[in-house]
Amino acid sequence: MMILVWLIDLLVMGIKVLGGRMKVNPVLRFALWTAVLSTFAAGVAVLGFLLVLLQHHLHNLA
């Protein structure tokens, strides 16, 4: 249970850094934004790939 509290605390700190409420090195803030955006882009790519696989599967059933 304590691990969950630590993970939530890290998430809150990350959001504060991204939002500019916590003073950090600008390089760290840029790197964190890059990581967040690349993770989002990877998620969109995986979702698109899964939709293409679903389309091929449904096409082969017909």
Secondary structure per residue as TSV (DSSP state, phi and psi in degrees):
chain	resnum	aa	ss	phi	psi
A	1	M	-	360.0	-35.8
A	2	M	H	-67.0	-31.4
A	3	I	H	-63.3	-38.2
A	4	L	H	-63.2	-40.1
A	5	V	H	-63.5	-41.9
A	6	W	H	-64.8	-40.8
A	7	L	H	-64.6	-40.8
A	8	I	H	-64.8	-39.8
A	9	D	H	-62.2	-43.0
A	10	L	H	-63.3	-39.7
A	11	L	H	-62.9	-43.7
A	12	V	H	-64.0	-41.6
A	13	M	H	-64.5	-40.3
A	14	G	H	-62.4	-40.9
A	15	I	H	-66.3	-38.3
A	16	K	H	-63.7	-39.8
A	17	V	H	-65.8	-45.9
A	18	L	H	-64.0	-35.8
A	19	G	H	-79.9	-11.1
A	20	G	T	87.4	10.4
A	21	R	-	-84.0	-14.3
A	22	M	S	-116.1	131.3
A	23	K	-	-77.2	113.2
A	24	V	-	-137.4	171.6
A	25	N	-	-61.9	133.4
A	26	P	H	-59.4	-28.3
A	27	V	H	-66.2	-39.6
A	28	L	H	-64.2	-42.6
A	29	R	H	-64.0	-41.6
A	30	F	H	-63.8	-42.2
A	31	A	H	-64.8	-38.9
A	32	L	H	-67.0	-41.9
A	33	W	H	-63.4	-39.8
A	34	T	H	-62.4	-42.5
A	35	A	H	-64.1	-42.3
A	36	V	H	-64.9	-46.2
A	37	L	H	-68.7	-36.7
A	38	S	H	-71.0	-33.8
A	39	T	H	-65.3	-40.6
A	40	F	H	-63.8	-43.8
A	41	A	H	-63.9	-39.4
A	42	A	H	-65.2	-38.3
A	43	G	H	-64.0	-41.6
A	44	V	H	-65.0	-39.9
A	45	A	H	-64.7	-42.2
A	46	V	H	-65.3	-41.8
A	47	L	H	-61.3	-43.2
A	48	G	H	-63.0	-41.5
A	49	F	H	-62.7	-41.9
A	50	L	H	-66.6	-35.2
A	51	L	H	-66.9	-37.9
A	52	V	H	-65.3	-42.3
A	53	L	H	-62.0	-40.5
A	54	L	H	-63.5	-41.4
A	55	Q	H	-62.9	-43.0
A	56	H	H	-64.8	-40.0
A	57	H	H	-64.3	-44.9
A	58	L	H	-68.9	-32.6
A	59	H	H	-67.6	-37.4
A	60	N	H	-73.4	-21.7
A	61	L	H	-74.1	-30.2
A	62	A	-	-76.2	360.0
